[in-house]
Amino acid sequence: MNKNKFGILSMLLAVVVAFASCKPAVEGEETGSKILINEILMTNETNFQDDYGMHSAWVELFNKSYGSYNVAAHLLKYSDTPGDTAVYFIPKGDVLTLIQPRQHSLFWADGQPARGTFHVNFVFNPEKEVWLGLYDGGNKLLNQVTVPAGTLSTDQSYARIIDGENEWEVRGAGTNSHITPSTNNYTLNKNVKMEKFQQHDSIGIGMAITAMAVVFSGLLLLYIIFRTIGKISAWHAQRVAAKAKGLSKEEEKEAMAKGSTPGEVFAAIALAMHEMQEDVHDVEDTILTIHQIERRYSPWNSKIYTLRDNPKK
């Protein structure tokens, strides 16, 4: 009875711990989603134009995975007032909703969903705190972001410093801060590791020697491994055969010593016995005498060797 009570108590404790660990996603906490909200521009006067030539606000999504991701049937939810949320259902059937690996997709927040798949049914209010969430078809929160009121001015965006990372910044306020719709938020102009390597090994001799050393070391290691495995397998097979025959330890050692004879010797003996039993040798009664003849000219560039009789002068 005590064991049953202890088991029930353990199960209840496990359930309580499980419920306590399951908490909803909070602001700034990533859910491990492949698709993220990457950049937001609320007031667009001179920035990127949409397919109608209009300067509209936009939201950039980023596929941080290395596989394609389709955002069709997903939901974009927007709210600038508690209890009032606008929901935009991303339609199915548009091939452009398939976002390629490590690529971006731009949605225009112009409140004109009739203009196409990528025109949502809400507009931003930069004077209020803006919350934007991305949900999948099952209404599961994939990613969310909150932009505080008054954070963005005209032609400024709220963007991740690096695509897919958690740190955000305001862009468009300085000469070195650029707004990047449908492209990478951070672009590497140089590769520090490559520059250091080129500085220490400009010709590439070190790289070539290192590569060859790795290849030959790998081949040598494979040779040693397979040779060792072969010897162990042969030794084990001989021991099993000796035990099956009921040999003593001394007889087993003698049998294993005999087994150390190279296989080429057995092959040569077997071939000789086969030829002797099958009598495969030809009967040669003719005696051939071969004299070595020195030719100063090659038969390929001289025709005198193809004549039967020497021409008369």
ChimeraX attribute file (.defattr): number of C-alpha atoms within 10 A of each C-alpha:
attribute: neighborCount
match mode: 1-to-1
recipient: residues
	/A:1	6
	/A:2	7
	/A:3	8
	/A:4	9
	/A:5	10
	/A:6	11
	/A:7	12
	/A:8	12
	/A:9	12
	/A:10	12
	/A:11	12
	/A:12	12
	/A:13	11
	/A:14	12
	/A:15	12
	/A:16	11
	/A:17	11
	/A:18	11
	/A:19	9
	/A:20	9
	/A:21	9
	/A:22	8
	/A:23	8
	/A:24	9
	/A:25	13
	/A:26	11
	/A:27	11
	/A:28	13
	/A:29	12
	/A:30	16
	/A:31	14
	/A:32	9
	/A:33	13
	/A:34	18
	/A:35	23
	/A:36	24
	/A:37	23
	/A:38	30
	/A:39	27
	/A:40	28
	/A:41	28
	/A:42	24
	/A:43	22
	/A:44	18
	/A:45	14
	/A:46	11
	/A:47	18
	/A:48	19
	/A:49	15
	/A:50	17
	/A:51	11
	/A:52	8
	/A:53	8
	/A:54	15
	/A:55	18
	/A:56	23
	/A:57	24
	/A:58	27
	/A:59	24
	/A:60	20
	/A:61	24
	/A:62	25
	/A:63	26
	/A:64	22
	/A:65	15
	/A:66	11
	/A:67	11
	/A:68	15
	/A:69	19
	/A:70	16
	/A:71	24
	/A:72	19
	/A:73	17
	/A:74	21
	/A:75	22
	/A:76	23
	/A:77	19
	/A:78	22
	/A:79	21
	/A:80	20
	/A:81	11
	/A:82	8
	/A:83	6
	/A:84	9
	/A:85	14
	/A:86	14
	/A:87	18
	/A:88	19
	/A:89	19
	/A:90	23
	/A:91	15
	/A:92	13
	/A:93	10
	/A:94	14
	/A:95	9
	/A:96	13
	/A:97	20
	/A:98	14
	/A:99	20
	/A:100	18
	/A:101	15
	/A:102	19
	/A:103	18
	/A:104	21
	/A:105	21
	/A:106	20
	/A:107	21
	/A:108	28
	/A:109	22
	/A:110	21
	/A:111	16
	/A:112	15
	/A:113	17
	/A:114	10
	/A:115	13
	/A:116	14
	/A:117	19
	/A:118	24
	/A:119	21
	/A:120	25
	/A:121	19
	/A:122	20
	/A:123	19
	/A:124	22
	/A:125	14
	/A:126	19
	/A:127	13
	/A:128	15
	/A:129	17
	/A:130	19
	/A:131	19
	/A:132	21
	/A:133	18
	/A:134	23
	/A:135	20
	/A:136	18
	/A:137	13
	/A:138	9
	/A:139	10
	/A:140	11
	/A:141	17
	/A:142	20
	/A:143	25
	/A:144	22
	/A:145	22
	/A:146	16
	/A:147	16
	/A:148	13
	/A:149	13
	/A:150	12
	/A:151	14
	/A:152	21
	/A:153	17
	/A:154	15
	/A:155	19
	/A:156	23
	/A:157	28
	/A:158	22
	/A:159	24
	/A:160	21
	/A:161	18
	/A:162	15
	/A:163	25
	/A:164	21
	/A:165	12
	/A:166	13
	/A:167	11
	/A:168	16
	/A:169	13
	/A:170	21
	/A:171	25
	/A:172	18
	/A:173	15
	/A:174	9
	/A:175	7
	/A:176	8
	/A:177	14
	/A:178	15
	/A:179	23
	/A:180	17
	/A:181	22
	/A:182	18
	/A:183	16
	/A:184	18
	/A:185	19
	/A:186	12
	/A:187	9
	/A:188	7
	/A:189	6
	/A:190	8
	/A:191	8
	/A:192	10
	/A:193	9
	/A:194	9
	/A:195	12
	/A:196	11
	/A:197	13
	/A:198	12
	/A:199	10
	/A:200	10
	/A:201	12
	/A:202	12
	/A:203	10
	/A:204	12
	/A:205	10
	/A:206	13
	/A:207	13
	/A:208	11
	/A:209	11
	/A:210	11
	/A:211	12
	/A:212	12
	/A:213	12
	/A:214	12
	/A:215	12
	/A:216	11
	/A:217	12
	/A:218	12
	/A:219	12
	/A:220	11
	/A:221	12
	/A:222	12
	/A:223	12
	/A:224	12
	/A:225	11
	/A:226	11
	/A:227	12
	/A:228	12
	/A:229	12
	/A:230	12
	/A:231	11
	/A:232	12
	/A:233	12
	/A:234	15
	/A:235	15
	/A:236	12
	/A:237	12
	/A:238	17
	/A:239	18
	/A:240	12
	/A:241	14
	/A:242	18
	/A:243	13
	/A:244	9
	/A:245	10
	/A:246	11
	/A:247	14
	/A:248	11
	/A:249	12
	/A:250	9
	/A:251	12
	/A:252	18
	/A:253	15
	/A:254	11
	/A:255	16
	/A:256	16
	/A:257	10
	/A:258	10
	/A:259	13
	/A:260	10
	/A:261	10
	/A:262	9
	/A:263	9
	/A:264	9
	/A:265	10
	/A:266	11
	/A:267	11
	/A:268	11
	/A:269	10
	/A:270	12
	/A:271	12
	/A:272	11
	/A:273	12
	/A:274	12
	/A:275	11
	/A:276	11
	/A:277	9
	/A:278	8
	/A:279	10
	/A:280	9
	/A:281	8
	/A:282	6
	/A:283	7
	/A:284	7
	/A:285	6
	/A:286	6
	/A:287	6
	/A:288	7
	/A:289	6
	/A:290	6
	/A:291	6
	/A:292	6
	/A:293	6
	/A:294	6
	/A:295	8
	/A:296	6
	/A:297	11
	/A:298	9
	/A:299	11
	/A:300	7
	/A:301	7
	/A:302	9
	/A:303	10
	/A:304	12
	/A:305	13
	/A:306	8
	/A:307	8
	/A:308	7
	/A:309	8
	/A:310	8
	/A:311	7
	/A:312	4
	/A:313	3
